[in-house]
Amino acid sequence: MAYTQLLLSAGGGIISLNQQADQEPNTATILIGLGGTGVHCLRTVKSQVYTRLKPDKEDAVISEYKRIRFLGVDTTTKSKGGELNQEGNGQGIGGLKDTEFFSIENAELKGLVDATALKHRPEYAWFEGEK
């Protein structure tokens, strides 16, 4: 690994607690990622939150952010991703927990898109179902 990759300006390095920013008091934040790219961006933002913001309890073993919530929505659970955590279940920092991911996976999606009613509705004229 090159030294330049470890620089904070390049997204690397270790950030100590005194370098982390305080959370904004009396606010709630909900971040939503839609589709594969949206969920990927959400995972990136989540890892930055855990790195750059002070947790609710600074002495806690596992960081918690009760006023910040994440929700990823996709047609496949593969985009949930993340590194393996201590339990080995793949929802570590950077990944989304089961409570932070909503799957709209549907095996009959092609049939739904090909439905005659869908093709004849003007509000869906933009949608190219065959793709």
N, CA, C and O atoms as CSV, one atom per row, in Angstrom:
chain,resi,resn,atom,element,x,y,z
A,1,MET,N,N,0.851,-1.180,0.000
A,1,MET,CA,C,0.000,0.000,0.000
A,1,MET,C,C,0.893,1.238,0.000
A,1,MET,O,O,1.850,1.331,0.769
A,2,ALA,N,N,0.575,2.153,-0.846
A,2,ALA,CA,C,1.356,3.389,-0.952
A,2,ALA,C,C,1.031,4.322,0.210
A,2,ALA,O,O,-0.089,4.336,0.720
A,3,TYR,N,N,2.013,5.085,0.611
A,3,TYR,CA,C,1.848,6.029,1.714
A,3,TYR,C,C,0.706,7.002,1.442
A,3,TYR,O,O,-0.033,7.356,2.360
A,4,THR,N,N,0.552,7.440,0.192
A,4,THR,CA,C,-0.480,8.424,-0.137
A,4,THR,C,C,-1.887,7.891,0.124
A,4,THR,O,O,-2.807,8.678,0.344
A,5,GLN,N,N,-2.072,6.564,0.104
A,5,GLN,CA,C,-3.392,5.992,0.379
A,5,GLN,C,C,-3.751,6.075,1.857
A,5,GLN,O,O,-4.924,5.957,2.212
A,6,LEU,N,N,-2.767,6.274,2.720
A,6,LEU,CA,C,-3.010,6.367,4.147
A,6,LEU,C,C,-3.381,7.777,4.596
A,6,LEU,O,O,-3.835,7.961,5.726
A,7,LEU,N,N,-3.200,8.759,3.746
A,7,LEU,CA,C,-3.511,10.132,4.103
A,7,LEU,C,C,-5.009,10.303,4.326
A,7,LEU,O,O,-5.817,9.713,3.609
A,8,LEU,N,N,-5.381,11.113,5.321
A,8,LEU,CA,C,-6.795,11.375,5.583
A,8,LEU,C,C,-7.480,11.993,4.371
A,8,LEU,O,O,-8.646,11.707,4.101
A,9,SER,N,N,-6.769,12.826,3.653
A,9,SER,CA,C,-7.351,13.467,2.476
A,9,SER,C,C,-7.673,12.470,1.378
A,9,SER,O,O,-8.475,12.766,0.491
A,10,ALA,N,N,-7.055,11.281,1.421
A,10,ALA,CA,C,-7.325,10.236,0.428
A,10,ALA,C,C,-8.319,9.211,0.952
A,10,ALA,O,O,-8.541,8.181,0.315
A,11,GLY,N,N,-8.931,9.488,2.130
A,11,GLY,CA,C,-9.904,8.572,2.697
A,11,GLY,C,C,-9.314,7.491,3.573
A,11,GLY,O,O,-10.028,6.580,3.992
A,12,GLY,N,N,-8.030,7.569,3.859
A,12,GLY,CA,C,-7.378,6.559,4.693
A,12,GLY,C,C,-7.099,7.088,6.077
A,12,GLY,O,O,-7.630,8.122,6.481
A,13,GLY,N,N,-6.266,6.376,6.797
A,13,GLY,CA,C,-5.839,6.821,8.113
A,13,GLY,C,C,-6.779,6.406,9.220
A,13,GLY,O,O,-7.865,5.874,8.987
A,14,ILE,N,N,-6.332,6.663,10.417
A,14,ILE,CA,C,-7.113,6.372,11.610
A,14,ILE,C,C,-7.506,7.703,12.222
A,14,ILE,O,O,-6.665,8.578,12.428
A,15,ILE,N,N,-8.775,7.844,12.506
A,15,ILE,CA,C,-9.277,9.087,13.077
A,15,ILE,C,C,-9.530,8.851,14.556
A,15,ILE,O,O,-10.333,7.990,14.917
A,16,SER,N,N,-8.861,9.600,15.411
A,16,SER,CA,C,-9.041,9.440,16.848
A,16,SER,C,C,-10.338,10.117,17.291
A,16,SER,O,O,-10.925,10.905,16.550
A,17,LEU,N,N,-10.771,9.798,18.504
A,17,LEU,CA,C,-12.016,10.368,19.022
A,17,LEU,C,C,-11.986,11.888,19.080
A,17,LEU,O,O,-13.012,12.535,18.867
A,18,ASN,N,N,-10.817,12.469,19.369
A,18,ASN,CA,C,-10.763,13.932,19.438
A,18,ASN,C,C,-10.812,14.587,18.060
A,18,ASN,O,O,-10.972,15.804,17.970
A,19,GLN,N,N,-10.679,13.813,16.992
A,19,GLN,CA,C,-10.814,14.349,15.637
A,19,GLN,C,C,-12.229,14.158,15.091
A,19,GLN,O,O,-12.582,14.730,14.060
A,20,GLN,N,N,-13.035,13.357,15.780
A,20,GLN,CA,C,-14.395,13.116,15.315
A,20,GLN,C,C,-15.292,14.293,15.671
A,20,GLN,O,O,-15.107,14.943,16.700
A,21,ALA,N,N,-16.261,14.554,14.811
A,21,ALA,CA,C,-17.195,15.655,15.028
A,21,ALA,C,C,-18.343,15.207,15.925
A,21,ALA,O,O,-18.721,14.035,15.935
A,22,ASP,N,N,-18.886,16.152,16.672
A,22,ASP,CA,C,-20.063,15.879,17.489
A,22,ASP,C,C,-21.287,15.744,16.592
A,22,ASP,O,O,-21.367,16.352,15.525
A,23,GLN,N,N,-22.237,14.933,17.050
A,23,GLN,CA,C,-23.498,14.838,16.330
A,23,GLN,C,C,-24.313,16.099,16.599
A,23,GLN,O,O,-24.182,16.731,17.647
A,24,GLU,N,N,-25.140,16.444,15.647
A,24,GLU,CA,C,-26.005,17.608,15.798
A,24,GLU,C,C,-27.109,17.264,16.805
A,24,GLU,O,O,-27.828,16.285,16.602
A,25,PRO,N,N,-27.261,18.041,17.882
A,25,PRO,CA,C,-28.284,17.715,18.883
A,25,PRO,C,C,-29.701,17.982,18.366
A,25,PRO,O,O,-29.919,18.842,17.511
A,26,ASN,N,N,-30.636,17.237,18.897
A,26,ASN,CA,C,-32.062,17.414,18.612
A,26,ASN,C,C,-32.410,17.324,17.124
A,26,ASN,O,O,-33.305,18.022,16.648
A,27,THR,N,N,-31.704,16.472,16.402
A,27,THR,CA,C,-32.029,16.252,14.996
A,27,THR,C,C,-32.099,14.752,14.734
A,27,THR,O,O,-31.482,13.950,15.434
A,28,ALA,N,N,-32.846,14.406,13.735
A,28,ALA,CA,C,-32.905,13.020,13.268
A,28,ALA,C,C,-32.535,13.030,11.790
A,28,ALA,O,O,-32.927,13.932,11.049
A,29,THR,N,N,-31.784,12.033,11.373
A,29,THR,CA,C,-31.350,11.950,9.991
A,29,THR,C,C,-31.688,10.576,9.456
A,29,THR,O,O,-31.364,9.560,10.072
A,30,ILE,N,N,-32.336,10.548,8.311
A,30,ILE,CA,C,-32.641,9.289,7.630
A,30,ILE,C,C,-32.004,9.363,6.253
A,30,ILE,O,O,-32.281,10.282,5.483
A,31,LEU,N,N,-31.152,8.396,5.946
A,31,LEU,CA,C,-30.494,8.330,4.646
A,31,LEU,C,C,-31.053,7.126,3.904
A,31,LEU,O,O,-31.075,6.019,4.442
A,32,ILE,N,N,-31.505,7.334,2.668
A,32,ILE,CA,C,-32.131,6.278,1.882
A,32,ILE,C,C,-31.360,6.101,0.588
A,32,ILE,O,O,-31.069,7.072,-0.111
A,33,GLY,N,N,-31.031,4.858,0.273
A,33,GLY,CA,C,-30.362,4.530,-0.983
A,33,GLY,C,C,-31.266,3.640,-1.811
A,33,GLY,O,O,-31.708,2.592,-1.340
A,34,LEU,N,N,-31.546,4.045,-3.039
A,34,LEU,CA,C,-32.428,3.280,-3.920
A,34,LEU,C,C,-31.626,2.628,-5.034
A,34,LEU,O,O,-30.828,3.287,-5.701
A,35,GLY,N,N,-31.840,1.325,-5.235
A,35,GLY,CA,C,-31.149,0.593,-6.291
A,35,GLY,C,C,-29.730,0.263,-5.887
A,35,GLY,O,O,-29.263,0.675,-4.825
A,36,GLY,N,N,-29.047,-0.479,-6.737
A,36,GLY,CA,C,-27.691,-0.922,-6.445
A,36,GLY,C,C,-26.724,0.206,-6.194
A,36,GLY,O,O,-25.956,0.155,-5.233
A,37,THR,N,N,-26.739,1.230,-7.037
A,37,THR,CA,C,-25.831,2.362,-6.867
A,37,THR,C,C,-26.184,3.156,-5.625
A,37,THR,O,O,-25.295,3.584,-4.889
A,38,GLY,N,N,-27.472,3.359,-5.382
A,38,GLY,CA,C,-27.911,4.088,-4.196
A,38,GLY,C,C,-27.518,3.380,-2.912
A,38,GLY,O,O,-27.092,4.021,-1.951
A,39,VAL,N,N,-27.660,2.041,-2.893
A,39,VAL,CA,C,-27.287,1.265,-1.708
A,39,VAL,C,C,-25.776,1.282,-1.521
A,39,VAL,O,O,-25.291,1.343,-0.391
A,40,HIS,N,N,-25.030,1.230,-2.619
A,40,HIS,CA,C,-23.570,1.309,-2.528
A,40,HIS,C,C,-23.157,2.656,-1.921
A,40,HIS,O,O,-22.290,2.703,-1.048
A,41,CYS,N,N,-23.768,3.733,-2.374
A,41,CYS,CA,C,-23.479,5.066,-1.826
A,41,CYS,C,C,-23.857,5.124,-0.346
A,41,CYS,O,O,-23.133,5.707,0.461
A,42,LEU,N,N,-24.988,4.520,0.005
A,42,LEU,CA,C,-25.445,4.504,1.390
A,42,LEU,C,C,-24.453,3.776,2.288
A,42,LEU,O,O,-24.182,4.218,3.404
A,43,ARG,N,N,-23.909,2.657,1.803
A,43,ARG,CA,C,-22.910,1.914,2.568
A,43,ARG,C,C,-21.653,2.761,2.779
A,43,ARG,O,O,-21.045,2.720,3.848
A,44,THR,N,N,-21.269,3.525,1.758
A,44,THR,CA,C,-20.101,4.401,1.872
A,44,THR,C,C,-20.354,5.501,2.897
A,44,THR,O,O,-19.489,5.787,3.726
A,45,VAL,N,N,-21.526,6.117,2.847
A,45,VAL,CA,C,-21.868,7.171,3.801
A,45,VAL,C,C,-21.909,6.597,5.214
A,45,VAL,O,O,-21.434,7.235,6.154
A,46,LYS,N,N,-22.472,5.398,5.373
A,46,LYS,CA,C,-22.547,4.780,6.695
A,46,LYS,C,C,-21.146,4.561,7.276
A,46,LYS,O,O,-20.913,4.837,8.453
A,47,SER,N,N,-20.234,4.076,6.471
A,47,SER,CA,C,-18.872,3.855,6.980
A,47,SER,C,C,-18.216,5.180,7.360
A,47,SER,O,O,-17.440,5.228,8.315
A,48,GLN,N,N,-18.511,6.250,6.635
A,48,GLN,CA,C,-17.957,7.558,6.971
A,48,GLN,C,C,-18.589,8.113,8.248
A,48,GLN,O,O,-17.904,8.763,9.038
A,49,VAL,N,N,-19.879,7.868,8.462
A,49,VAL,CA,C,-20.537,8.296,9.704
A,49,VAL,C,C,-19.862,7.628,10.894
A,49,VAL,O,O,-19.533,8.286,11.880
A,50,TYR,N,N,-19.658,6.310,10.794
A,50,TYR,CA,C,-19.038,5.575,11.892
A,50,TYR,C,C,-17.593,6.011,12.125
A,50,TYR,O,O,-17.086,5.898,13.241
A,51,THR,N,N,-16.940,6.500,11.101
A,51,THR,CA,C,-15.550,6.933,11.215
A,51,THR,C,C,-15.428,8.369,11.692
A,51,THR,O,O,-14.556,8.680,12.504
A,52,ARG,N,N,-16.287,9.245,11.200
A,52,ARG,CA,C,-16.088,10.685,11.378
A,52,ARG,C,C,-16.928,11.335,12.470
A,52,ARG,O,O,-16.611,12.440,12.911
A,53,LEU,N,N,-18.016,10.659,12.924
A,53,LEU,CA,C,-18.862,11.243,13.959
A,53,LEU,C,C,-18.686,10.504,15.280
A,53,LEU,O,O,-18.502,9.287,15.301
A,54,LYS,N,N,-18.745,11.241,16.370
A,54,LYS,CA,C,-18.690,10.620,17.686
A,54,LYS,C,C,-19.970,9.821,17.907
A,54,LYS,O,O,-21.060,10.298,17.591
A,55,PRO,N,N,-19.848,8.616,18.444
A,55,PRO,CA,C,-21.048,7.823,18.726
A,55,PRO,C,C,-21.829,8.397,19.906
A,55,PRO,O,O,-21.352,9.302,20.591
A,56,ASP,N,N,-23.036,7.866,20.142
A,56,ASP,CA,C,-23.864,8.334,21.257
A,56,ASP,C,C,-23.115,8.212,22.584
A,56,ASP,O,O,-23.112,9.139,23.393
A,57,LYS,N,N,-22.480,7.054,22.797
A,57,LYS,CA,C,-21.680,6.831,24.004
A,57,LYS,C,C,-20.246,6.558,23.561
A,57,LYS,O,O,-19.964,5.544,22.923
A,58,GLU,N,N,-19.360,7.458,23.902
A,58,GLU,CA,C,-17.981,7.356,23.430
A,58,GLU,C,C,-17.239,6.145,23.988
A,58,GLU,O,O,-16.284,5.674,23.370
A,59,ASP,N,N,-17.658,5.633,25.145
A,59,ASP,CA,C,-16.967,4.493,25.743
A,59,ASP,C,C,-17.607,3.150,25.378
A,59,ASP,O,O,-17.187,2.113,25.892
A,60,ALA,N,N,-18.602,3.151,24.510
A,60,ALA,CA,C,-19.292,1.918,24.124
A,60,ALA,C,C,-18.383,1.037,23.268
A,60,ALA,O,O,-17.569,1.532,22.489
A,61,VAL,N,N,-18.538,-0.270,23.430
A,61,VAL,CA,C,-17.748,-1.221,22.645
A,61,VAL,C,C,-18.190,-1.180,21.188
A,61,VAL,O,O,-17.357,-1.206,20.282
A,62,ILE,N,N,-19.503,-1.117,20.962
A,62,ILE,CA,C,-20.055,-1.020,19.607
A,62,ILE,C,C,-20.696,0.352,19.458
A,62,ILE,O,O,-21.576,0.719,20.237
A,63,SER,N,N,-20.258,1.103,18.465
A,63,SER,CA,C,-20.777,2.453,18.252
A,63,SER,C,C,-22.255,2.413,17.889
A,63,SER,O,O,-22.692,1.571,17.105
A,64,GLU,N,N,-23.023,3.341,18.473
A,64,GLU,CA,C,-24.441,3.469,18.158
A,64,GLU,C,C,-24.745,4.911,17.788
A,64,GLU,O,O,-24.176,5.854,18.338
A,65,TYR,N,N,-25.656,5.050,16.845
A,65,TYR,CA,C,-26.109,6.361,16.400
A,65,TYR,C,C,-27.634,6.287,16.334
A,65,TYR,O,O,-28.198,5.982,15.283
A,66,LYS,N,N,-28.295,6.566,17.448
A,66,LYS,CA,C,-29.743,6.380,17.539
A,66,LYS,C,C,-30.524,7.404,16.730
A,66,LYS,O,O,-31.675,7.152,16.371
A,67,ARG,N,N,-29.928,8.549,16.436
A,67,ARG,CA,C,-30.634,9.587,15.675
A,67,ARG,C,C,-30.307,9.553,14.189
A,67,ARG,O,O,-30.797,10.385,13.425
A,68,ILE,N,N,-29.481,8.595,13.773
A,68,ILE,CA,C,-29.128,8.458,12.359
A,68,ILE,C,C,-29.564,7.067,11.906
A,68,ILE,O,O,-29.165,6.065,12.499
A,69,ARG,N,N,-30.376,7.007,10.864
A,69,ARG,CA,C,-30.877,5.735,10.359
A,69,ARG,C,C,-30.572,5.617,8.876
A,69,ARG,O,O,-30.497,6.610,8.153
A,70,PHE,N,N,-30.398,4.369,8.443
A,70,PHE,CA,C,-30.068,4.065,7.054
A,70,PHE,C,C,-31.119,3.105,6.511
A,70,PHE,O,O,-31.571,2.208,7.221
A,71,LEU,N,N,-31.508,3.294,5.251
A,71,LEU,CA,C,-32.439,2.371,4.605
A,71,LEU,C,C,-32.030,2.194,3.150
A,71,LEU,O,O,-32.015,3.149,2.373
A,72,GLY,N,N,-31.702,0.966,2.797
A,72,GLY,CA,C,-31.376,0.617,1.421
A,72,GLY,C,C,-32.533,-0.172,0.819
A,72,GLY,O,O,-33.080,-1.069,1.460
A,73,VAL,N,N,-32.901,0.162,-0.404
A,73,VAL,CA,C,-33.991,-0.513,-1.101
A,73,VAL,C,C,-33.466,-0.989,-2.448
A,73,VAL,O,O,-32.935,-0.201,-3.230
A,74,ASP,N,N,-33.619,-2.290,-2.715
A,74,ASP,CA,C,-33.141,-2.835,-3.990
A,74,ASP,C,C,-33.911,-4.105,-4.327
A,74,ASP,O,O,-34.585,-4.686,-3.477
A,75,THR,N,N,-33.797,-4.519,-5.576
A,75,THR,CA,C,-34.468,-5.739,-6.029
A,75,THR,C,C,-33.636,-6.976,-5.767
A,75,THR,O,O,-34.087,-8.085,-6.052
A,76,THR,N,N,-32.437,-6.821,-5.233
A,76,THR,CA,C,-31.593,-7.960,-4.885
A,76,THR,C,C,-30.920,-7.719,-3.544
A,76,THR,O,O,-30.490,-6.602,-3.255
A,77,THR,N,N,-30.827,-8.745,-2.736
A,77,THR,CA,C,-30.186,-8.607,-1.427
A,77,THR,C,C,-28.669,-8.575,-1.539
A,77,THR,O,O,-27.989,-8.301,-0.550
A,78,LYS,N,N,-28.122,-8.849,-2.721
A,78,LYS,CA,C,-26.667,-8.847,-2.905
A,78,LYS,C,C,-26.057,-7.480,-2.641
A,78,LYS,O,O,-24.898,-7.397,-2.235
A,79,SER,N,N,-26.806,-6.408,-2.862
A,79,SER,CA,C,-26.242,-5.068,-2.693
A,79,SER,C,C,-26.123,-4.664,-1.238
A,79,SER,O,O,-25.524,-3.631,-0.939
A,80,LYS,N,N,-26.687,-5.461,-0.308
A,80,LYS,CA,C,-26.590,-5.144,1.122
A,80,LYS,C,C,-25.137,-5.121,1.560
A,80,LYS,O,O,-24.723,-4.203,2.268
A,81,GLY,N,N,-24.359,-6.108,1.155
A,81,GLY,CA,C,-22.899,-6.157,1.266
A,81,GLY,C,C,-22.291,-5.882,2.609
A,81,GLY,O,O,-22.944,-6.010,3.645
A,82,GLY,N,N,-21.021,-5.500,2.583
A,82,GLY,CA,C,-20.287,-5.155,3.787
A,82,GLY,C,C,-19.280,-6.202,4.182
A,82,GLY,O,O,-19.311,-7.330,3.691
A,83,GLU,N,N,-18.400,-5.829,5.057
A,83,GLU,CA,C,-17.384,-6.743,5.576
A,83,GLU,C,C,-17.997,-7.624,6.649
A,83,GLU,O,O,-18.998,-7.260,7.268
A,84,LEU,N,N,-17.397,-8.778,6.866
A,84,LEU,CA,C,-17.865,-9.652,7.935
A,84,LEU,C,C,-17.574,-9.012,9.286
A,84,LEU,O,O,-16.481,-8.494,9.517
A,85,ASN,N,N,-18.564,-9.053,10.177
A,85,ASN,CA,C,-18.328,-8.554,11.524
A,85,ASN,C,C,-17.958,-9.705,12.444
A,85,ASN,O,O,-17.719,-10.817,11.973
A,86,GLN,N,N,-17.906,-9.460,13.743
A,86,GLN,CA,C,-17.461,-10.487,14.683
A,86,GLN,C,C,-18.345,-11.729,14.645
A,86,GLN,O,O,-17.858,-12.837,14.870
A,87,GLU,N,N,-19.620,-11.562,14.368
A,87,GLU,CA,C,-20.519,-12.703,14.277
A,87,GLU,C,C,-20.390,-13.408,12.929
A,87,GLU,O,O,-20.941,-14.494,12.747
A,88,GLY,N,N,-19.668,-12.805,11.982
A,88,GLY,CA,C,-19.457,-13.407,10.675
A,88,GLY,C,C,-20.678,-13.371,9.780
A,88,GLY,O,O,-20.793,-14.184,8.863
A,89,ASN,N,N,-21.604,-12.435,10.029
A,89,ASN,CA,C,-22.834,-12.429,9.245
A,89,ASN,C,C,-22.876,-11.383,8.140
A,89,ASN,O,O,-23.930,-11.179,7.537
A,90,GLY,N,N,-21.776,-10.722,7.862
A,90,GLY,CA,C,-21.709,-9.848,6.698
A,90,GLY,C,C,-22.380,-8.501,6.831
A,90,GLY,O,O,-22.503,-7.790,5.834
A,91,GLN,N,N,-22.824,-8.113,8.022
A,91,GLN,CA,C,-23.433,-6.803,8.174
A,91,GLN,C,C,-22.574,-5.891,9.036
A,91,GLN,O,O,-23.100,-5.145,9.862
A,92,GLY,N,N,-21.271,-5.939,8.857
A,92,GLY,CA,C,-20.356,-5.086,9.610
A,92,GLY,C,C,-20.426,-3.656,9.115
A,92,GLY,O,O,-21.261,-3.315,8.277
A,93,ILE,N,N,-19.555,-2.836,9.632
A,93,ILE,CA,C,-19.525,-1.432,9.215
A,93,ILE,C,C,-19.312,-1.382,7.704
A,93,ILE,O,O,-18.449,-2.072,7.162
A,94,GLY,N,N,-20.091,-0.577,7.054
A,94,GLY,CA,C,-20.030,-0.514,5.596
A,94,GLY,C,C,-21.093,-1.383,4.972
A,94,GLY,O,O,-21.472,-1.166,3.821
A,95,GLY,N,N,-21.580,-2.356,5.703
A,95,GLY,CA,C,-22.690,-3.181,5.244
A,95,GLY,C,C,-23.953,-2.707,5.929
A,95,GLY,O,O,-23.899,-1.927,6.880
A,96,LEU,N,N,-25.081,-3.176,5.449
A,96,LEU,CA,C,-26.353,-2.802,6.060
A,96,LEU,C,C,-26.914,-3.970,6.847
A,96,LEU,O,O,-26.874,-5.113,6.391
A,97,LYS,N,N,-27.434,-3.681,8.027
A,97,LYS,CA,C,-28.077,-4.708,8.842
A,97,LYS,C,C,-29.401,-5.097,8.185
A,97,LYS,O,O,-29.895,-4.409,7.292
A,98,ASP,N,N,-29.961,-6.209,8.644
A,98,ASP,CA,C,-31.259,-6.648,8.122
A,98,ASP,C,C,-32.331,-5.584,8.334
A,98,ASP,O,O,-33.232,-5.443,7.507
A,99,THR,N,N,-32.244,-4.842,9.420
A,99,THR,CA,C,-33.237,-3.798,9.707
A,99,THR,C,C,-33.011,-2.530,8.880
A,99,THR,O,O,-33.835,-1.616,8.907
A,100,GLU,N,N,-31.893,-2.473,8.144
A,100,GLU,CA,C,-31.568,-1.298,7.330
A,100,GLU,C,C,-31.715,-1.569,5.841
A,100,GLU,O,O,-31.342,-0.735,5.016
A,101,PHE,N,N,-32.250,-2.714,5.500
A,101,PHE,CA,C,-32.369,-3.069,4.084
A,101,PHE,C,C,-33.767,-3.603,3.800
A,101,PHE,O,O,-34.285,-4.449,4.528
A,102,PHE,N,N,-34.367,-3.094,2.730
A,102,PHE,CA,C,-35.698,-3.523,2.317
A,102,PHE,C,C,-35.604,-4.071,0.899
A,102,PHE,O,O,-35.301,-3.341,-0.045
A,103,SER,N,N,-35.866,-5.353,0.768
A,103,SER,CA,C,-35.783,-5.995,-0.547
A,103,SER,C,C,-37.144,-5.949,-1.242
A,103,SER,O,O,-38.170,-6.284,-0.651
A,104,ILE,N,N,-37.132,-5.532,-2.493
A,104,ILE,CA,C,-38.347,-5.584,-3.305
A,104,ILE,C,C,-38.178,-6.621,-4.407
A,104,ILE,O,O,-38.716,-6.499,-5.507
A,105,GLU,N,N,-37.398,-7.657,-4.055
A,105,GLU,CA,C,-37.137,-8.746,-4.989
A,105,GLU,C,C,-38.457,-9.433,-5.339
A,105,GLU,O,O,-39.273,-9.724,-4.464
A,106,ASN,N,N,-38.650,-9.686,-6.633
A,106,ASN,CA,C,-39.885,-10.314,-7.094
A,106,ASN,C,C,-39.546,-11.201,-8.278
A,106,ASN,O,O,-39.109,-10.715,-9.321
A,107,ALA,N,N,-39.748,-12.493,-8.117
A,107,ALA,CA,C,-39.437,-13.441,-9.188
A,107,ALA,C,C,-40.336,-13.224,-10.401
A,107,ALA,O,O,-39.986,-13.612,-11.515
A,108,GLU,N,N,-41.478,-12.613,-10.186
A,108,GLU,CA,C,-42.431,-12.387,-11.273
A,108,GLU,C,C,-42.354,-10.964,-11.834
A,108,GLU,O,O,-43.316,-10.478,-12.428
A,109,LEU,N,N,-41.217,-10.301,-11.647
A,109,LEU,CA,C,-41.087,-8.918,-12.097
A,109,LEU,C,C,-41.268,-8.789,-13.598
A,109,LEU,O,O,-41.942,-7.869,-14.061
A,110,LYS,N,N,-40.675,-9.700,-14.371
A,110,LYS,CA,C,-40.827,-9.652,-15.828
A,110,LYS,C,C,-42.289,-9.792,-16.213
A,110,LYS,O,O,-42.765,-9.082,-17.099
A,111,GLY,N,N,-43.002,-10.691,-15.566
A,111,GLY,CA,C,-44.429,-10.856,-15.844
A,111,GLY,C,C,-45.218,-9.622,-15.488
A,111,GLY,O,O,-46.159,-9.256,-16.192
A,112,LEU,N,N,-44.839,-8.971,-14.390
A,112,LEU,CA,C,-45.513,-7.741,-13.976
A,112,LEU,C,C,-45.296,-6.628,-14.997
A,112,LEU,O,O,-46.224,-5.893,-15.333
A,113,VAL,N,N,-44.070,-6.511,-15.483
A,113,VAL,CA,C,-43.733,-5.472,-16.456
A,113,VAL,C,C,-44.408,-5.743,-17.796
A,113,VAL,O,O,-44.822,-4.812,-18.487
A,114,ASP,N,N,-44.519,-7.024,-18.162
A,114,ASP,CA,C,-45.148,-7.383,-19.426
A,114,ASP,C,C,-46.663,-7.322,-19.381
A,114,ASP,O,O,-47.323,-7.503,-20.404
A,115,ALA,N,N,-47.224,-7.066,-18.198
A,115,ALA,CA,C,-48.681,-7.052,-18.057
A,115,ALA,C,C,-49.300,-6.042,-19.005
A,115,ALA,O,O,-48.779,-4.944,-19.199
A,116,THR,N,N,-50.402,-6.430,-19.581
A,116,THR,CA,C,-51.100,-5.581,-20.551
A,116,THR,C,C,-51.500,-4.250,-19.939
A,116,THR,O,O,-51.372,-3.213,-20.590
A,117,ALA,N,N,-51.976,-4.253,-18.711
A,117,ALA,CA,C,-52.402,-3.017,-18.059
A,117,ALA,C,C,-51.249,-2.028,-17.931
A,117,ALA,O,O,-51.441,-0.821,-18.079
A,118,LEU,N,N,-50.052,-2.542,-17.657
A,118,LEU,CA,C,-48.891,-1.679,-17.498
A,118,LEU,C,C,-48.514,-1.018,-18.824
A,118,LEU,O,O,-48.138,0.154,-18.849
A,119,LYS,N,N,-48.613,-1.758,-19.913
A,119,LYS,CA,C,-48.238,-1.222,-21.225
A,119,LYS,C,C,-49.191,-0.129,-21.704
A,119,LYS,O,O,-48.805,0.735,-22.491
A,120,HIS,N,N,-50.414,-0.169,-21.238
A,120,HIS,CA,C,-51.416,0.782,-21.726
A,120,HIS,C,C,-51.615,1.977,-20.799
A,120,HIS,O,O,-52.532,2.772,-21.009
A,121,ARG,N,N,-50.791,2.112,-19.803
A,121,ARG,CA,C,-50.926,3.256,-18.897
A,121,ARG,C,C,-49.938,4.328,-19.317
A,121,ARG,O,O,-48.737,4.062,-19.369
A,122,PRO,N,N,-50.401,5.518,-19.616
A,122,PRO,CA,C,-49.525,6.580,-20.137
A,122,PRO,C,C,-48.415,6.991,-19.160
A,122,PRO,O,O,-47.345,7.412,-19.598
A,123,GLU,N,N,-48.650,6.876,-17.851
A,123,GLU,CA,C,-47.609,7.285,-16.907
A,123,GLU,C,C,-46.411,6.353,-16.912
A,123,GLU,O,O,-45.367,6.685,-16.350
A,124,TYR,N,N,-46.549,5.165,-17.551
A,124,TYR,CA,C,-45.433,4.226,-17.653
A,124,TYR,C,C,-44.838,4.174,-19.066
A,124,TYR,O,O,-44.112,3.238,-19.400
A,125,ALA,N,N,-45.140,5.160,-19.877
A,125,ALA,CA,C,-44.628,5.183,-21.256
A,125,ALA,C,C,-43.100,5.264,-21.287
A,125,ALA,O,O,-42.480,4.760,-22.224
A,126,TRP,N,N,-42.498,5.876,-20.303
A,126,TRP,CA,C,-41.045,6.010,-20.223
A,126,TRP,C,C,-40.351,4.691,-19.926
A,126,TRP,O,O,-39.170,4.528,-20.232
A,127,PHE,N,N,-41.076,3.746,-19.330
A,127,PHE,CA,C,-40.484,2.512,-18.841
A,127,PHE,C,C,-40.311,1.499,-19.956
A,127,PHE,O,O,-41.281,1.100,-20.600
A,128,GLU,N,N,-39.065,1.081,-20.185
A,128,GLU,CA,C,-38.776,0.099,-21.236
A,128,GLU,C,C,-38.674,-1.262,-20.581
A,128,GLU,O,O,-37.588,-1.673,-20.172
A,129,GLY,N,N,-39.781,-1.963,-20.475
A,129,GLY,CA,C,-39.860,-3.232,-19.763
A,129,GLY,C,C,-38.996,-4.322,-20.331
A,129,GLY,O,O,-38.507,-5.164,-19.577
A,130,GLU,N,N,-38.786,-4.344,-21.628
A,130,GLU,CA,C,-37.980,-5.406,-22.240
A,130,GLU,C,C,-36.508,-5.329,-21.831
A,130,GLU,O,O,-35.779,-6.311,-21.968
A,131,LYS,N,N,-36.073,-4.198,-21.343
A,131,LYS,CA,C,-34.678,-4.051,-20.903
A,131,LYS,C,C,-34.553,-4.404,-19.447
A,131,LYS,O,O,-33.457,-4.344,-18.889
